[in-house]
Amino acid sequence: MSPDKARYILRFEDWPCEHQHALQSAIDAGDVFTDQGLAAQWTPKTRRQIVKDYGMWLQHLSCQSLPPTLGSQPTPLEKDTLRSYVESLQSRLAPISVCSRLTGLSEACRVMWPSIDRTILRRMLSRLKRNAAPSRNKTADLLSSREILHAALGHLESVTESTAPSDTIQACWGRNALMVAILAVHPIRLANLTMIRLGLHLHQDGDEIWLRFSDEETKEHRSMEFPLADVLREPLKVYLEVYRPILLDGRESDALWISVRKGPMKEQAVYDQIVHTTKKLFGHPINPHLFRDCAMTTLATEDPAHVRVGARLLGHSSLKTGERHYNQATMVSAVTQYHDTLAKLRGNTPPPEDPKP
């Protein structure tokens, strides 16, 4: 955590004992003699974020000279205190981020202090969500997944033929191009893309290469299992046989994505490299989550008859718009249909001409 962020967040080890105990009890998995806590199913990533959000609230109380605990109970969520907290957040965060921090606070209170009255907080959060607008126009950044895939594969081919400053830099370029190509066809979440391990998540099954994630590894707590698109097999082979060994430089790791430091890439590093590479290819960055919007837009505009498989393609149980309860397609058939759509479009549409110098 940067020093600038740290001054707004009270670290867990500095929380009052009652609050530390309340969180530990909430995430307790329980056993045959005790019930599990209300937050036992949270992923490690969710826990880390909630700890930051609640620590931010405790730090605010400290700055306002308010006790975090009154007797054995937490400080009530009163209107004036919440208003000053929101004003503090609004002075340095975007509206969407303010809503996220308050949502985290609400969730923390729900599991740590089940009897606390969150009525005022929920009402305040509801109003803020209605008024919060995205800080940028996401639609302007959307591209066809076909276009992204074509550009990523073209970039990967050019990397192979390029004269890079060093083998390591060339390997990084090849790795980044493959990450973009995979997201174009398989718009999985950043956390899942980052965690891929050889033999665990990515492995050979007969003539196919499969990606598999368990219930505990996905945000929706729904397992994902699908074959890697045929168009990605050769690029993956090049990365595994040429670029990845260069990045490892003699070391061993089962992580798919290797950094210049010869070890597994962190989530933020994967994010940064995808943003950097797409900005280089398209003139504006496409963050990993935006690939999911691109996939749905591609289905809706270029193959609307199969748009409903988008729910399973993204790992959702249903579409939030349209027929809410539609969920007939399996994950495999949804991904296969998306592959067929991209392959058909790539086969029938000539590649764009290179811009004139």
For each residue, the residues with C-beta under 8 A, 3 or more apart:
1: 5 6 9
2: 5 6
3: 6 7
4: 7
5: 1 2 8 9
6: 1 2 3 9 11
7: 3 4 59
8: 5 56 59 92
9: 1 5 6 52 55 56 59
10: 14 15 55 56 58 59 62
11: 6 14 15 55
12: 15 20 23 51 55
13:
14: 10 11
15: 10 11 12 19 20 23 55 58 68
16: 19 20 58 68 69
17: 20 21
18: 21 22 69 72 74
19: 15 16 22 23 54 58 68 69 74 112
20: 12 15 16 17 23 24
21: 17 18 24 25
22: 18 19 25 26 74 112 113
23: 12 15 19 20 26 27 39 51 54 108 111 112
24: 20 21 27 28
25: 21 22 28 37 112
26: 22 23 37 38 39 40 111 112
27: 23 24 37 39 40 42 47 111
28: 24 25 34 36 37 40
29: 36 37 40
30: 34 35 36 37 40
31: 34
32:
33:
34: 28 30 31
35: 30
36: 28 29 30 40
37: 25 26 27 28 29 30 40 111
38: 26 110 111 114
39: 23 26 27 42 47 50 107 111
40: 26 27 28 29 30 36 37
41: 221
42: 27 39 46 47 50
43: 46 47 216 219
44: 47 48
45: 48 49 191
46: 42 43 49 50
47: 27 39 42 43 44 50 51
48: 44 45 51 52
49: 45 46 52 53 104
50: 39 42 46 47 53 54 104 107 108
51: 12 23 47 48 54 55
52: 9 48 49 55 56 104
53: 49 50 56 57 100 101 103 104 105 107 108
54: 19 23 50 51 57 58 104 105 108 109 112
55: 9 10 11 12 15 51 52 58 59
56: 8 9 10 52 53 59 60 101 105
57: 53 54 60 61 85 105 108
58: 10 15 16 19 54 55 61 62 68
59: 7 8 9 10 55 56 62 63
60: 56 57 63 64 84 85 88
61: 57 58 64 66 67 68 75 81
62: 10 58 59 65 66 68
63: 59 60
64: 60 61 81 84
65: 62
66: 61 62 75 81
67: 61 70 75
68: 15 16 19 58 61 62 74 75
69: 16 18 19 72 73 74 75
70: 67 73 74 75 76
71:
72: 18 69
73: 69 70 76 113 116
74: 18 19 22 68 69 70 109 112 113 116
75: 61 66 67 68 69 70 81
76: 70 73 81 116 117
77: 81 82 109 116 117 118 120 121
78: 81 82 120
79: 82 83 120
80: 83 84
81: 61 64 66 75 76 77 78 84 85
82: 77 78 79 85 86 120 121 124
83: 79 80 86 87 124
84: 60 64 80 81 87 88
85: 57 60 81 82 88 89
86: 82 83 89 90 98 102 124 128
87: 83 84 90 91
88: 60 84 85 91 92
89: 85 86 92 93 97 98 101 102
90: 86 87 93 95 98
91: 87 88
92: 8 88 89
93: 89 90 97 98 101
94: 97 98 135
95: 90 98 99 128 131 132 133 135
96: 99 100 132 134 135
97: 89 93 94 100 101
98: 86 89 90 93 94 95 101 102 128 132
99: 95 96 102 103 125 128 129 132
100: 53 96 97 103 104
101: 53 56 89 93 97 98 104 105
102: 86 89 98 99 105 106 121 124 125 128
103: 53 99 100 106 107 125
104: 49 50 52 53 54 100 101 107 108
105: 53 54 56 57 101 102 108 109 121
106: 102 103 109 110 118 121 122 125
107: 39 50 53 103 104 110 111
108: 23 50 53 54 57 104 105 111 112
109: 54 74 77 105 106 112 113 116 118 121
110: 38 106 107 113 114 118
111: 23 26 27 37 38 39 107 108 114
112: 19 22 23 25 26 54 74 108 109
113: 22 73 74 109 110 116
114: 38 110 111
115:
116: 73 74 76 77 109 113
117: 76 77 120
118: 77 106 109 110 121 122
119: 122 123
120: 77 78 79 82 117 123 124
121: 77 82 102 105 106 109 118 124 125
122: 106 118 119 125 126
123: 119 120 126 127
124: 82 83 86 102 120 121 127 128
125: 99 102 103 106 121 122 128 129
126: 122 123 129 130
127: 123 124 130 131
128: 86 95 98 99 102 124 125 131 132
129: 99 125 126 132
130: 126 127
131: 95 127 128
132: 95 96 98 99 128 129
133: 95
134: 96 137 138
135: 94 95 96
136: 140 141
137: 134 140 141
138: 134 141 142 290 293
139: 142
140: 136 137
141: 136 137 138 284 285 286 290
142: 138 139 290 293 294 297
143: 147 148 282 286 294
144: 147 148 294 297 298 301 302
145: 148 149 184 185 187 291 294 295 298 342
146: 149 150 298 302 342 345 346 349
147: 143 144 150 151 352
148: 143 144 145 151 152 180 183 184 278 282 286 291 294
149: 145 146 152 153 181 184 185 231 342 346
150: 146 147 153 154 346 351 352
151: 147 148 154 155 180 281 282
152: 148 149 155 156 177 178 180 181 184 277 281
153: 149 150 156 157 177 181 231 235
154: 150 151 157 158 351
155: 151 152 158 159 173 177 180 277 281
156: 152 153 159 160 174 177 178 181 235 238
157: 153 154 160 161
158: 154 155 161 162
159: 155 156 162 164 170 173 174 177
160: 156 157 174 238
161: 157 158
162: 158 159 170 173
163:
164: 159 167 169 170 173
165: 169
166: 169 170
167: 164 170 171 246
168: 171 172 246 247 260
169: 164 165 166 172 173
170: 159 162 164 166 167 173 174 243 246
171: 167 168 174 175 242 243 244 246 247
172: 168 169 175 176 247 260 273
173: 155 159 162 164 169 170 176 177
174: 156 159 160 170 171 177 178 238 239 242 243
175: 171 172 178 179 239 243 244 247 257 258 273
176: 172 173 179 180 273 274 276 277
177: 152 153 155 156 159 173 174 180 181 235 277
178: 152 156 174 175 181 182 232 235 236 239
179: 175 176 182 183 193 257 270 273 274 277
180: 148 151 152 155 176 177 183 184 274 277 278 281
181: 149 152 153 156 177 178 184 185 231 232 235
182: 178 179 185 186 193 232
183: 148 179 180 186 187 188 193 274 288 291
184: 145 148 149 152 180 181 187 291 294 342
185: 145 149 181 182 229 231 232 338 339 342
186: 182 183 211 226 228 229 335
187: 145 183 184 291 292 294 295 313 314
188: 183 192 193 211 213 224 315
189: 192 193 218 219 288 289 292 315
190: 193 194 267 270 271 288 289
191: 45 194 195 217 219 267
192: 188 189 195 196 201 213 217 218 224
193: 179 182 183 188 189 190 196 257 270 288
194: 190 191 257 265 266 267 270
195: 191 192 201 213 217
196: 192 193 201 202 211 255 256 257
197: 200 201 202 254 255 256
198: 201 202 203 254 255 256
199: 202 203 254
200: 197 203 254
201: 192 195 196 197 198 211 212 213 256
202: 196 197 198 199 209 210 211 228 256
203: 198 199 200 209 210 212
204: 208 209 210
205: 208 209 210 227
206:
207:
208: 204 205 227 228
209: 202 203 204 205 227 228 233 236
210: 202 203 204 205 225 226 227 228
211: 186 188 196 201 202 224 225 226 227 228
212: 201 203 223 224 225
213: 188 192 195 201 217 218 223 224 225
214: 217 218 223
215: 218 221 222 223
216: 43 221
217: 191 192 195 213 214
218: 189 192 213 214 215 221 222 223 224 315
219: 43 189 191 315
220: 315 316 317
221: 41 215 216 218
222: 215 218 315 317
223: 212 213 214 215 218
224: 188 192 211 212 213 218 315 331
225: 210 211 212 213 331 332
226: 186 210 211 331 332 335 336
227: 205 208 209 210 211 332 335 336
228: 186 202 208 209 210 211 232 233 236
229: 185 186 232 233 335 339 342
230: 233 339 343
231: 149 153 181 185 235 339 342 343 346
232: 178 181 182 185 228 229 235 236
233: 209 228 229 230 236 237
234: 237 238
235: 153 156 177 178 181 231 232 238 239
236: 178 209 228 232 233 239 240
237: 233 234 240 241
238: 156 160 174 234 235 241 242 243
239: 174 175 178 235 236 242 243 244
240: 236 237 244
241: 237 238 244 245
242: 171 174 238 239 245 246
243: 170 171 174 175 238 239 246 247
244: 171 175 239 240 241 247 248 256 258
245: 241 242 248
246: 167 168 170 171 242 243 249
247: 168 171 172 175 243 244 258 259 260 262
248: 244 245 251 252 253 258 262
249: 246 262
250:
251: 248 262 263
252: 248
253: 248 258 263 264
254: 197 198 199 200
255: 196 197 198 258 263 264 265
256: 196 197 198 201 202 244
257: 175 179 193 194 196 264 265 270
258: 175 244 247 248 253 255 262 263 264 265
259: 247 262 263 264 265 266 269
260: 168 172 247
261:
262: 247 248 249 251 258 259
263: 251 253 255 258 259
264: 253 255 257 258 259
265: 194 255 257 258 259 269 270 273
266: 194 259 269 270
267: 190 191 194 270 271
268: 271 272
269: 259 265 266 272 273
270: 179 190 193 194 257 265 266 267 273 274 288
271: 190 267 268 274 275 287 288
272: 268 269 275 276
273: 172 175 176 179 265 269 270 276 277
274: 176 179 180 183 270 271 277 278 286 287 288
275: 271 272 278 279 285 286 287
276: 176 272 273 279 280 285
277: 152 155 176 177 179 180 273 274 280 281
278: 148 180 274 275 281 282 284 285 286
279: 275 276 282 283 284 285
280: 276 277
281: 151 152 155 180 277 278
282: 143 148 151 278 279 286
283: 279
284: 141 278 279
285: 141 275 276 278 279
286: 141 143 148 274 275 278 282 290 291 294
287: 271 274 275 290
288: 183 189 190 193 270 271 274 291
289: 189 190 292 293
290: 138 141 142 286 287 293 294
291: 145 148 183 184 187 286 288 294 295
292: 187 189 289 295 296 314
293: 138 142 289 290 296 297
294: 142 143 144 145 148 184 187 286 290 291 297 298
295: 145 187 291 292 298 299 310 313 314 338
296: 292 293 299 300 307 310 314
297: 142 144 293 294 300 301
298: 144 145 146 294 295 301 302 303 341 342
299: 295 296 302 303 304 306 307 309 310 313 338 341
300: 296 297 304 307 310
301: 144 297 298 304
302: 144 146 298 299 341 345
303: 298 299 306 307 341
304: 299 300 301 307
305:
306: 299 303 309 337 338 341
307: 296 299 300 303 304 310 322
308: 311 319 322 323 326 328 329
309: 299 306 312 313 329 333 334 337 338
310: 295 296 299 300 307 313 314 319 334
311: 308 314 316 317 318 319 326 327 329 334
312: 309 315 316 327 329 330 331 333 334 335
313: 187 295 299 309 310 331 334 335 338
314: 187 292 295 296 310 311
315: 188 189 218 219 220 222 224 312 331
316: 220 311 312 319 320
317: 220 222 311 327
318: 311 324 325 326 327
319: 308 310 311 316 322 323 324 326
320: 316 324
321: 324
322: 307 308 319 326
323: 308 319 326
324: 318 319 320 321
325: 318
326: 308 311 318 319 322 323
327: 311 312 317 318
328: 308
329: 308 309 311 312 333 334 337
330: 312 333 334
331: 224 225 226 312 313 315 334 335
332: 225 226 227 335 336
333: 309 312 329 330 336 337
334: 309 310 311 312 313 329 330 331 337 338
335: 186 226 227 229 312 313 331 332 338 339
336: 226 227 332 333 339 340
337: 306 309 329 333 334 340 341
338: 185 295 299 306 309 313 334 335 341 342
339: 185 229 230 231 335 336 342 343
340: 336 337 343 344
341: 298 299 302 303 306 337 338 344 345
342: 145 146 149 184 185 229 231 298 338 339 345 346
343: 230 231 339 340 346 347
344: 340 341 347 348
345: 146 302 341 342 348 349
346: 146 149 150 231 342 343 349
347: 343 344
348: 344 345
349: 146 345 346
350:
351: 150 154
352: 147 150
353:
354:
355:
356:
357:
